[in-house]
Amino acid sequence: MMAEESTTELVRNVEYWTVAFGAAGALAAGLHWGWPAAAGVAVGAVLSLANYRWLKQGVIALTSASLGQAGAEKVRVPRGVRLKLFGRFVLVVAVVCVILWRFRWLAVPVVVGFFALVAGVLAAMIVHLFRNMRQA
């Protein structure tokens, strides 16, 4: 398997693992603390996944823009890329502010849901490492 294909597979698996951990966390929270907490964990997981996807798309767009302008003295970044990279921060901050001001009891479950991405990245990396060790 080529390195680029392997990296693409790893990035895609991060999304799958994040969804799996977010769903498992929401189910566990629902069974243990009730369904409002499960909704908070799910919202946190979805926000972290949206943040990850926007960051991934922004990095891909920046990479292609810089490769297309290789040799240029000053690289021009498209406005849409800037908006996506900035928009992800605005989205997360807006949701966190609304939760803290209006739904304080959901703050902890939402933060727990954010960690679904961390668990997804770790799981995808571990699987990727073991898979590559077997192929070597």
Salt bridges, closest charged atoms under 4 A:
GLU9 OE2 - ARG131 NH1 2.41
GLU15 OE1 - ARG53 NH1 3.44
GLU15 OE2 - LYS56 NZ 2.63
